[in-house]
Amino acid sequence: MFHAFCRCPAPGGLCCALLCLLSLLASPLLRAQEVVRVGTGDWAPYVEQRRPDAGALGRLVSAVFAEAGYRVEYVFYPWDRNVLLLQQGELDAIMPYSCSPMRQDYGLCSEPLVDGEIVLFHRTDLVFDWRGYDDLLQYRIGVNLGYSYGPAFDQQLQSGRLHIERYNKENTAFRLLELGRIDLHPQDRAVGYAIMRRLFPGERRKVITHHPRPVSSEPLRLLFRKDDPQGAKLLSLFNRELARFAERGELRSLQRALNSGDADGWQPGSPQLVDDVAGAGRPAPALPR
């Protein structure tokens, strides 16, 4: 391998060989990739702990960082613990999070990965409609610790006006919703139906639906450590490479796969991108904003 990269004439061969060896050791081809530690949670179909590739957003983030010469190591914790570990410097980034004002106090937000839509899930036998937050006062609402549901809903949670029960795990609210022990559960639409597919077989899944009016629609992002030079550097590198993925139509393709329930079928650089790029002049599909 040495001679494939560097050839030295016989005179002064030893010095030349040493110089070549030093240049090879400095080469990106031989340097070990730097590791980025990303904290996340089990949130299918976006992120999945059981999958070696960490799910759809795991594939995307790993591919984006790979273009910048980094390898991603995912660690799975509860959402509020991810935030604490980021603040303590144990993690380089956390995902996927919305860029709420509260999170900007401690994090630097990346450019959007995909759009997430929060809706209210309820039992099909509950006659339910809502137009404003006053319409929710009579209901028992189950929420997850460490979640943001958008600025308006978060403000209602903090006000104490709503009847709220809090849980550590996403599964808990859906199990209690099925049993009728809570009335409403705000959750990302794609995530909610993925959880139900996992928890409830066949007919049991049909007892829960969602209201079409969204609670919020916000982009999902990476959050990097604020007031930290390394965090700012990683944010800049990530955004630069992510923009190239967007230009190639890969983010649009991933959004379509998520909306259609086929997140497992999306891969970075997959053949379906040909149609996306070729149709760049056509109107983009409606996203859940």
C-alpha positions, -999 to +999 in steps of 0.1 A: +000+000+000+029+023+008+043+021-028+008+027-042+008+062-026+045+072-027+076+062-047+111+073-037+143+072-058+172+053-043+193+083-033+179+098-002+154+070-001+152+069+037+143+106+042+119+104+014+102+074+029+099+091+062+083+121+046+059+099+027+049+080+058+042+112+077+020+125+048+002+092+047-005+094+085-020+128+080-041+117+051-079+116+057-079+081+041-060+067+071-070+090+100-097+075+122-130+093+118-139+117+147-170+106+166-200+127+173-221+116+202-258+122+196-284+117+223-319+106+212-349+086+223-369+057+209-393+076+186-403+054+156-405+060+127-380+089+132-355+071+155-355+034+166-332+019+191-337-016+179-323-008+144-286-008+138-290+023+116-311+041+144-341+046+120-349+071+093-334+102+109-305+081+122-297+072+086-300+108+075-278+123+102-252+096+099-250+102+061-247+140+066-220+137+091-201+111+070-199+136+042-180+159+067-157+131+078-175+122+111-189+090+125-221+092+147-226+073+179-262+073+191-271+069+227-307+065+238-320+082+270-352+098+282-358+132+265-352+153+295-320+134+304-307+141+269-311+178+275-292+175+308-263+155+293-260+181+265-258+209+290-232+190+310-211+184+279-215+146+278-232+148+244-223+168+212-259+170+200-294+158+207-322+150+182-349+152+170-361+184+188-381+214+178-363+248+182-385+263+209-374+295+227-367+276+259-344+252+240-325+281+224-314+290+260-290+260+260-288+248+224-279+258+188-305+246+164-296+230+130-315+237+098-347+216+096-344+178+089-381+171+084-414+186+094-433+171+123-471+176+130-485+173+165-521+161+167-545+151+195-552+113+196-584+102+212-607+071+214-631+068+184-661+065+208-653+100+222-673+127+204-645+153+203-639+185+185-618+216+194-612+250+180-594+266+209-577+257+242-609+264+262-624+234+245-598+212+261-605+222+297-629+193+304-606+165+292-578+145+309-547+149+287-517+126+289-483+142+280-447+130+279-419+144+301-393+163+282-416+169+252-424+202+235-457+204+218-452+238+202-451+273+219-489+277+222-496+243+237-465+245+260-478+278+273-511+261+282-493+233+300-473+258+320-504+278+329-520+250+349-553+254+332-554+220+316-560+187+334-525+171+327-510+138+336-473+133+327-454+101+318-419+090+311-426+066+282-446+072+249-463+038+253-479+047+286-503+074+272-515+052+244-522+022+267-541+045+291-559+061+261-570+026+250-583+018+285-602+051+287-582+064+317-572+095+298-591+113+270-565+130+248-528+126+240-508+150+219-483+132+197-465+135+164-489+120+139-463+096+123-450+086+157-485+080+171-495+055+144-461+038+146-466+033+183-501+019+178-489-005+152-464-018+177-487-019+207-520-030+194-528-059+171-556-057+145-589-045+158-575-030+190-558-004+169-591+009+155-603+022+188-580+052+186-579+080+160-566+116+158-583+149+153-574+166+120-567+200+135-530+201+144-518+213+177-486+225+160-465+219+130-427+224+134-395+213+118-374+187+137-338+195+141-305+187+158-296+207+189-259+214+195-242+227+227-245+264+231-215+286+241-191+259+230-167+263+201-169+226+192-207+228+191-206+258+168-181+240+145-203+209+143-234+230+136-217+247+108-204+215+092-237+198+096-257+226+081-233+228+051-236+191+043-274+191+050-279+218+024-263+196-002-287+168+007-316+192+004-304+204-030-304+167-042-340+163-031-332+138-003-350+157+025-381+160+004-379+123-004-376+114+033-406+136+041-427+118+016-416+084+030-425+094+065-459+108+054-468+077+035-458+053+063-428+039+044-399+053+064-381+020+063-380+022+025-360+054+025-322+053+022-298+082+016-290+084-021-318+059-030-330+056-066-363+074-058-344+106-056-340+106-094-377+115-098-374+142-071-345+159-087-359+155-122-391+170-111-375+200-093-394+223-115-428+209-105-446+222-074-434+205-042-459+183-024-478+197+005-460+190+038-476+189+072-469+225+082 
